[in-house]
Amino acid sequence: MEPYTDLVVFSGRSCEPLARSMCEYLGIPLGDAHVGRFPDGEIDIKIKRDVRGADVFVVQTGAHPVNDHILELLLLIDTLKRASAGRITAVIPYYAYARKDRKDEGRVPISAKLVADLISAAGANRVITVDLHAPQIQGFFDVPVDHLFAMKVFLDHFERLAIPNVCVVAPDVGSIRLNRAFARRLHCDLVIVDKRRVSGTETEVLNLIGDVRGKNCIICDDMISTGTSIVKATEAVRANGAEKVYLCATHPVLSGPAVQNLNGAEGVEKIIVADTVPTDDKPVERLEALSIAPLLGEAVRRIHRSESVSHMFDETDPEH
């Protein structure tokens, strides 16, 4: 028996098309809410339907301008809490500030923890997110976190492409676990790029562990920010004899020189991303965005019905 009166989905302004696609999957309308601004720039929120006792999901991603969208999410959660919603789940396809998940040098914040605290303090009872930059961020929350993986969406796509003589390339040591699971499902070899980070925007490739000569490579990462790392990995495999290169990333953040870097990358056949972050205003050539609305919609449906979410990923969970 469902413990809440209704299933309702609301959206902030960062990814309304994704939220609407989720609602189409669920067979419900998107919740009516006003998200605007006062003349002085402050964010104005009003929920336009009764949510008392309802199971409410708020969809908001960490797209630019990220700070505005985080505050929108917090205000939406607070509004719903004060409107007596039965349960409030924050659906955050791309969790911003995730790269600062530890104090790796003196006098720096742990931003990922602070954002988690803010979401909990606002009144969220649960969080859904996709491909965290660091899986341990789940532990920063004092509420349940459902960590979804976009790998199944990408695997289905690449299995349909049926690329011959393929291998999977991890662009850095941190992405080995993800790419090992990817290679296992595609029944192909795993190659690792050994790189050194020079600065926040620049990396240097030191070694290539594995053989890519004559192969078609899939380089997979959790995000593309400036595109520097994944383009350097592309150059490394091409210099070692790779044929075609396919770039694959869950979060197309595409900041700074990303468009220029990706458009200038030679030998790239396609750039496959998920729609966790909107890309309509990014003129990236060869870019193809796959929808994760069914993935998120199914997670919402299962949570609402108190069914297992983890069973969705028994074969594709990179943690196993």
GUMIBA-942837 format. One record per atom (N, C-alpha, C): x, y, z; residue in one letter. Coordinates in steps of 0.05 Angstrom, whole numbers, plus 5000, padded with zeros to 4 digits. Each point is the difference from the previous one (the first is absolute). Example, Ala and Ser with C-alpha at 12.3 -4.5 7.8 and 13.67 -1.06 7.14 Angstrom:
526448865156A;498250245000A;501850245000A;499350214986S;501650245001S;498550225014S;
END
This chain:
501749765000M;498350245000M;501850255000M;499450194983E;501650244998E;499550185024E;502150095014P;499750155025P;499250294996P;500150114976Y;499450284996Y;497650034981Y;498750235003T;497550044985T;500450024970T;502050154992D;500550054971D;503049994994D;500649954974L;502750034990L;500050264984L;501750195008V;500250264986V;502950064994V;500550104976V;502750084991V;500050304994V;501850155012F;500450284994F;502850044988F;500450224986S;502650064988S;500850285005S;502750045005G;501150264999G;500550084971G;501450224996R;500450104973R;502449884986R;501649835013S;502549914988S;499549774980S;497949845002C;499749774982C;497049934998C;498350194994E;497249954998E;499349804978E;501350004976P;499449804980P;500549725010P;502149955015L;500649745012L;497849925019L;499150195017A;497949945019A;497449934986A;499450144978R;497549944984R;500249724988R;502449934990S;500349734989S;499749785021S;500950065025M;499649815022M;497149975005M;498550225000C;497149985006C;498649854977C;500950034976E;498849844978E;500449715005E;502449925009Y;500549725007Y;498249905022Y;499550185019L;498449925023L;497050024995L;499350144978G;497250034994G;498550205017G;501550215009I;498850215017I;500850274989I;498450215006P;500850274991P;502250115019P;501750184989L;501950145016L;498650195020L;500850005025G;498750175020G;500250294993G;497950155006D;499850284993D;501350175022D;502250144993A;501450165020A;501050254986A;500050225014H;501250254990H;502850035011H;502050014982V;502750055008V;501050254984V;500150225014G;500750254986G;501850175018G;500050264994R;501750185015R;498550255008R;500750115023F;499150275008F;501750204985F;499050254998P;501550214985P;502950035010P;500649945025D;502850035010D;501749764994D;498949804987G;501649764993G;499649765018G;498750045023E;499549775018E;498049814987E;500449745006I;498349794988I;497349985013I;497949984984D;497350005009D;498849724994D;498949865020I;498949734997I;497150005009I;498349864985K;497349945010K;499149744988K;499149815016I;498949754992I;497050044995I;499049924977K;497250074992K;498149775002K;500749805016R;498149785004R;500449895029R;498049875010D;500149885026D;501949765000D;501950005019V;501949785003V;499949875027V;498050065016R;499949895027R;500049704999R;501949885014G;500249715001G;501049864975G;500850164980A;500849884974A;502949915000A;500749824982D;502749914996D;501150184977D;501750195008V;500850214981V;503049964992V;500550034974F;502749994989F;500650264986F;502350125007V;500850264989V;502449964982V;499850064974V;502249954981V;501550264996V;502550005005Q;501750234996Q;502949914997Q;501350094979T;502849914994T;501950235004T;502649935002G;502050205006G;501150144975G;498150094983A;500850144975A;500750305007A;501350134981H;500650285003H;497450174997H;499650205017P;501650095023P;499649835024P;502049855008V;499749795020V;499050105027V;501050235009N;499350105026N;497050075001N;499050134979D;497250064998D;498349755001D;500849804986H;498549754999H;500049855026H;502250015015I;500149875026I;498150155019I;500050265000L;498250155017L;497049954992L;499549994974E;497349934991E;499149735013E;501849804998L;499349745011L;499450025030L;501750145015L;499650035029L;497350145006L;499450204985L;497550155005L;497549834992L;500349844979L;497849824993L;499549805022L;502249885010I;499749805022I;498750135024I;501050245008D;498950135023D;497050074996D;499350084976T;497150064994T;498349755004T;501049784989L;498449755002L;499849905029L;502250035015K;499949925028K;497950165015K;499950274995R;498150175014R;497249964990R;499749874976A;497449934989A;499149725009A;501449885019S;499349745012S;500249774980S;501950014982A;500549764983A;500749765017A;499049764992G;500649765016G;502949925000G;501250004976R;502949944997R;501050174977R;502550105003I;501250174980I;502649874991I;500249934974T;502449884989T;501250204980T;502550075004A;501550174981A;501249834978A;499250044976V;501149864977V;502150184987V;502549935003I;502250174991I;501649854979I;499350024974P;501549844980P;503050055001P;500850255002Y;502950065002Y;500450155027Y;501549875017Y;500550125027Y;502450184998Y;499550265002A;502150204998A;501750015025A;502450114997Y;502050035022Y;501149735009Y;499549794984A;500949735008A;503049964998A;501450174985R;502849974997R;501650075026R;498850165017K;501250075026K;498849815021K;500949755000D;498949805018D;501849935023D;502350145003R;501949955021R;501850245003R;501450025022K;501950215004K;502749914992K;500750044975D;502549894988D;502350195003D;499550245011E;502150195006E;499050195021E;501750175011G;499250175022G;498250224991G;498150085018R;498350244997R;498249984976R;498749774996V;498049974979V;497549885012V;497750054988P;497549885010P;499549724990P;498249865013I;499049754989I;497250074990I;499950104976S;497650124989S;497749804997S;500749754992A;498049804996A;498549945026A;501450015022K;498749955026K;498250235008K;500950254995L;498350245006L;497449994984L;500149944975V;497649994983V;498149785010V;501149775008A;498449795012A;498650095025A;501550155017D;498850105025D;497750194994D;500450174980L;497950204993L;497549864991L;500349794983I;497749864989I;498449865023I;501549885019S;498749875023S;498750215018S;501450225005A;498850215017A;497550124988A;499950024974A;497650124987A;497649825004A;500449745004G;497749825006G;499749774981G;502049944984A;499849764983A;500249755016A;498249814995N;500049745014N;501649784985N;500750064975R;501349804983R;501350144977R;502149884988V;501350124977V;500449784978V;499550084975I;500749834977I;502150164984I;502149874993T;502050134983T;501249804981T;501650094980V;501149834979V;503050034999V;501449785000D;502950004996D;501550225015D;500049985026L;501550195016L;503049994993L;501250245001H;502950014994H;501649835019H;499149985025A;501249835020A;497849865015A;499949734999P;497849855012P;499750055030P;502250065014Q;499850045029Q;498350245008Q;499350174980I;498350235007I;497349925010I;499149754994Q;497549905011Q;500150015031Q;502349965011G;500350005029G;499950285013G;500150214983F;499850275010F;497150075009F;498149844990F;497250065006F;499149845025F;498250125015D;498749865023D;497349894992D;499450004974V;497549884989V;500849804979V;498249814993P;500749804979P;500750134973P;502049894987V;500850094974V;499949774980V;498550034978D;500049804979D;501950104978D;502249854998H;502150074980H;499549844975H;499050134979L;499449874975L;502450014981L;500149814981F;502249984981F;498950024972F;501250184984A;499150044973A;501249784981A;501749835011M;501349804983M;498149834983M;497849935012K;498149834985K;499050144975K;499550265002V;499250164977V;502150004978V;502550045009F;502350014981F;500549724988F;499849795016L;500549734991L;498049924978L;497550065005D;497949944980D;500650144974D;501050245002H;500650164976H;502349874984H;502249945015F;502449894987F;499549724990F;498449855013E;499349734991E;498550014973E;498350214997R;498650044975R;501950084978R;502150175007L;501950084980L;501749774990L;500549805017A;501649764993A;502750084987A;501550165014I;502650104990I;502049764999I;501249954977P;501949784998P;502750065013P;501449805009N;502750025010N;500250235021N;498349995020V;499850225019V;501549955025V;500950215013C;501149985027C;499150255016C;499949975026V;499150225018V;502550125013V;500150275001V;502350145010V;499150175024V;501449955023A;499650175024A;501850244997A;498950255000P;501750244996P;501750075023P;499549885024D;501850045023D;499549775019D;501749995021V;499949785019V;497350015015V;499050235006G;497550035015G;497649874986G;500149974974S;497749894985S;500349714993S;502049865011I;500549724993I;497749835007I;498850035024R;497849825008R;497750024981R;499250254993L;497950044981L;500649874973L;502350044990N;500749904973N;500549705000N;500949895023R;500349715002R;497349864997R;497950115013A;497349894998A;499050034971A;500650234988F;499250054972F;501349804981F;502649955003A;501449814983A;499049725004A;499449935026R;498949735006R;497449954985R;498250205000R;497549964987R;500250004970R;502050144988L;500450004971L;501949784991L;501049845020H;501849774994H;502450094984H;501350205010C;502450114986C;502250075020C;502350084990D;502350075016D;499650285013D;501450035023L;500150265013L;502850124998L;500250254992V;502550144998V;499950245019V;502250075013I;500050215020I;502050224992I;499050255001V;501750234995V;501250095027V;502650005003D;501350105024D;500750294996D;498650185015K;500450284996K;500850145026K;501050244997R;500750165023R;498550274997R;498650085022R;498650264999R;502050235006R;500350184981V;501850225002V;498650235015V;497450054994S;498450205013S;497149924998S;498250185009G;497249944999G;498949974972G;501550104980T;499049994972T;501949864981T;502349905010E;502049894982E;501149745011E;500349804983T;501149745007T;502249924980T;501649815009E;502249904983E;499949705000E;499949884976V;500049714998V;502849895002V;500449815018L;502749895005L;500349734986L;498049825002N;500349734989N;497249904991N;500149804982L;497649864992L;500449715008L;498249905017I;500349725009I;498149834984I;501049844982G;498449844982G;500550074971G;498849844982D;500550034971D;497550094986D;500250234986V;497750104985V;500550004970V;502249894991R;500750024971R;497949854983R;499050154981G;498049894981G;497249965012G;499650105024K;497449965013K;498350255000K;497449965003N;498150225004N;499550035030N;500650245010C;500050055029C;497650155010C;498949915022I;497950155015I;501350105025I;500350275002I;501150135023I;497750105017I;499849895024C;497650055017C;500850145026C;498550215007D;500550145025D;497450085013D;500050105025D;497550085012D;499150274991D;501950184992M;499250264990M;502050114980M;499050194984I;501850164983I;499650295009I;502150115012S;499850285009S;501250184979S;502650045001T;501350164979T;500749834976T;500049745003G;500649824978G;503049954997G;501750125017T;502949984997T;500949715004T;499049875022S;501049735006S;499249804979S;497550014992I;499049794981I;501250044972I;500650264993V;501350054974V;502949915001V;501450045023K;502849915003K;500049694998K;498049875012A;499949704998A;499549924971A;498450154985T;499549954972T;502750024984T;501550215005E;502550044986E;502049775007E;499949915025A;501849785008A;499449744985A;497449934999V;499449744986V;500450034970V;499550234989R;500450044971R;503049984994R;501750125017A;502949994996A;501049715003A;498549835013N;500949725003N;498549814981N;498950114979G;499049844978G;497049935001G;498450135017A;497149955000A;498750104975A;497949874992E;498550094976E;497950215008E;497549925002K;497950195008K;499850025030K;499250245009V;499750055029V;497150105006V;498849875020Y;497450085009Y;500350115028Y;499150245006L;500150125026L;497349965014L;500049935025C;497649935014C;500250125029C;498050165008A;500050115027A;497150055009A;499549965025T;497350035011T;499250305001T;501850175010H;499350285005H;501450194981H;498650114980P;501250194982P;500050285011P;501850055020V;500150265013V;500950214979V;502049944984L;500850164977L;500450295008L;502050055017S;500650275009S;502550104987S;500550265002G;502450124989G;500549944971G;502449894994P;500749944972P;499049734989P;498049885014A;499249734993A;499149974971A;498450194990V;498949984973V;502450014980V;501850195004Q;502350024982Q;501849755002Q;500549905024N;501749765003N;498749764986N;497449955004L;498749774989L;499850024969L;499350234990N;499750044971N;502749974986N;502250065015G;502749994988G;501349725003G;498649825013A;501249735005A;499949834975A;502249914990E;500149844975E;499549705006E;498749874982G;499649725002G;497649925017G;498550195010V;497649945016V;497649954982V;498949765002E;497749934984E;497450125011E;499649965026K;497650105014K;500750085029K;498550185011I;500150075028I;497349945012I;499949795016I;497549905011I;499850095029I;497850145007V;499650105027V;497149945009V;499550025026A;497349995010A;498950285003A;497450035003D;498850265001D;499650105029D;502049935017T;500050095028T;500450305002T;501350114980V;500450294997V;499250084972V;498350214997P;499150084974P;502450094982P;499849934974T;502250074982T;499050154975T;497550095001D;498850134977D;501650254991D;501350145019D;501450244994D;503049954995D;500849754998K;502849934996K;500449894971K;501250164982P;500349914972P;502349804997P;499849775013V;502049794998V;499449814977V;501849984981E;499649824977E;500149715009E;498649834987R;500049715004R;498949925028R;498650195013L;498949955027L;497349864998L;499649795015E;497449865001E;499349965030E;497750125008A;499149985028A;497949785002A;500549815018L;498149785005L;498350075024L;497549944999S;498250075022S;500249805023S;500250115025I;499949835023I;497350035014I;498050124987A;497450035012A;498849735008A;500149794983P;499049745008P;501449895025P;502750055001L;501549905024L;499050145025L;499950264999L;499150165023L;497049945007L;498449984978G;497249955004G;499549735013G;501549804992E;499749735012E;500950005029E;502150155007A;500950025028A;497850145017A;498850214989V;497950145014V;497649815005V;499349854979R;497749815002R;500649795022R;502449895000R;500749805020R;500150115028R;501150235003I;500050125027I;497250065010I;498350104983H;497250055007H;498649755009H;500649784987R;498749745006R;501549835020R;502150125012S;501749865019S;501249744989S;500950024975E;501349784986E;503050054999E;501549794994S;502950024999S;500950174976S;501850195006V;501350154979V;502649874991V;501449875019S;502649874994S;499749784979S;497749874998H;499649784981H;500150114971H;499750264996M;500250124974M;502949974989M;501949965018F;502850014992F;501649765007F;498749775003D;501449765008D;502349934981D;499650054974E;502149924980E;501850234993E;499350255006T;501650234990T;501250165022T;499649935025D;501150155022D;503049985000D;501450234996P;503049985000P;501249945027P;498450005021E;501049935027E;500449705003E;498949844981H;500249715002H;501649884976H;
END
